[in-house]
Amino acid sequence: LKAHKYVKLAELLASEIKQGHWQHHDKLPSVRALAQQHQLAKISVLHALQLLEMRGLVYAKPKSGYYVAPIKTASFSQQRQLSKEAPKHVQVPDVFFDIMQRSAAFDIYPQASSHASQSKYIQSLNRNISRVMRQQSQINSQYYGSPTGDDLLKEQVALRYQRRGLSVSSEDVCITSGCQNALYLALVNCCSAGDIVAVESPAFYGVLQLLHHLKLKIIEIPSSYTQGIDVEQFKQAVNAWPVKACILTPSFATPTGATMPEQAMKALLDIAVERNITIIEDDIYGELGFHHLSRPLKIFDNDDRVMLCGSVSKSLSRDLRIGWVISNKHSKAIAHTKLVNHLSDSQAIQKGLAHFIADGSFERHLQQYRRQLLTQREQLLEAINQYWHFNIRYTVPEGGLALWLELPECIDSIKLYNQALEAGIVVTPGRLFSTDNKFNQYLRLSFSHPMDEQRVKAIQSLGKIITKLLR
Ligand SMILES: Cc1ncc(COP(=O)(O)O)c(C=O)c1O
């Protein structure tokens, strides 16, 4: 997907602001000057400035121009050091399960969803599945599908990766029941109880729960909120401890939305080769880049040490429960574990999905969905900037479904979570993304739902709850 020129200009100006080209309250060059400098129409420059205004990076003064905003910093990072503590078993507080049962707060105000209209693509997906059910119900009801999954679907998954530059054979694909199941299958096939697994920090809470369940030890590697895992600190960790595997989300990680630069992917893989560490790549958000097609880390994997996991849960439907693990070396073992665990997945759903991808509907859906998500991201930031009158910092991810937001230090996000719940508002507290308290003052906020009136009001109410907690 090609980025619009005004989005590119907005990104450039945002990065110049971040690098300190201007001080707070400094006036930016005029629209005319920017148009001349970047050879763009004035209207494109205005669109770019409006985008920055929505993100809270600049503000407009009538009849004067645009100025660099003072308090709220979009996109930020925090320098943290690797803990000197030994890797340890993971404790999972009950609140993790409570929040996961509420669908992990991808919708800040779930009550608003009762009026949601169904997308034409989901309708078409459902028609595809119903058709297969009608045509093949007798056969499917009498036989299990292959444990590694439907051939046509495996081919389509391989083709999706080929589009993103990864040469992969459909024979290396094993269909799973979603990405959480894929991560489980990958982990049990490269680790045993007591082994040490490195994770990026903040980490996806589903991974923390898996490590707890499998009695694996964790070492949390400090990660940039914009560029993902810190490779230098990963190196320090693997020099200090016998790390067996590393799980990470190189593209649009949750909760931050960070994306690893390709240089860092290569450096991390070099270390993994040297130390014989298996990499488990969680690629669940890989298809959700707003401006460019992200390439998976496995592209640089010359000795098949990356197990690539993904699903359509975030890009299409959580309800299908369809995901995959891709690995040549481990393919047999993975299929075996899957067979033992749950035999196979629904044939009708796999085939219906395969037809939906093959006829181009999935790609059309993605093109529309990525634009929608970008708009929703801007609307969420606009609401936050309009209604929250206290200091915050947040990331502005270029893909995925959520941003990472830092509140004033005195805020305890679990307390906030509980108070917000009383108002029907569901947030994901930062506490969920680590084994300790270091992200207590953080929230993950999702933009995966339209910012209708009710959700905007929910943001406003959340602002009021936070303000009260600050007193
Ligand atoms: C990073 C990440 N990986 C895996 C999963 C689980 O995905 P699935 O619903 O496909 O099991 C999620 C869901 O929130 C996620 O955010």
The ligand as an SDF file (V2000), in Angstrom:
LIG
                    3D

 16 16  0  0  0  0  0  0  0  0999 V2000
    0.7520  -10.6590   19.9040 C   0  0  0  0  0  0  0  0  0  0  0  0
   -0.3620  -11.6660   19.9520 C   0  0  0  0  0  0  0  0  0  0  0  0
   -0.1030  -12.9570   19.6930 N   0  0  0  0  0  0  0  0  0  0  0  0
   -1.0630  -13.9020   19.7340 C   0  0  0  0  0  0  0  0  0  0  0  0
   -2.3670  -13.5840   20.0480 C   0  0  0  0  0  0  0  0  0  0  0  0
   -3.4040  -14.6660   20.0930 C   0  0  0  0  0  0  0  0  0  0  0  0
   -4.0450  -14.7150   18.8460 O   0  0  0  0  0  0  0  0  0  0  0  0
   -5.1720  -15.7660   18.4360 P   0  0  0  0  0  0  0  0  0  0  0  0
   -6.4850  -15.1120   18.7520 O   0  0  0  0  0  0  0  0  0  0  0  0
   -4.9960  -15.9880   16.9760 O   0  0  0  0  0  0  0  0  0  0  0  0
   -4.9690  -17.0110   19.2180 O   0  0  0  0  0  0  0  0  0  0  0  0
   -2.6990  -12.2390   20.3170 C   0  0  0  0  0  0  0  0  0  0  0  0
   -4.0690  -11.8530   20.6940 C   0  0  0  0  0  0  0  0  0  0  0  0
   -4.3240  -10.8650   21.3480 O   0  0  0  0  0  0  0  0  0  0  0  0
   -1.6690  -11.2520   20.2590 C   0  0  0  0  0  0  0  0  0  0  0  0
   -1.9090   -9.9610   20.5000 O   0  0  0  0  0  0  0  0  0  0  0  0
  1  2  1  0
  2  3  1  0
  2 15  2  0
  3  4  2  0
  4  5  1  0
  5  6  1  0
  5 12  2  0
  6  7  1  0
  7  8  1  0
  8  9  2  0
  8 10  1  0
  8 11  1  0
 12 13  1  0
 12 15  1  0
 13 14  2  0
 15 16  1  0
M  END
$$$$
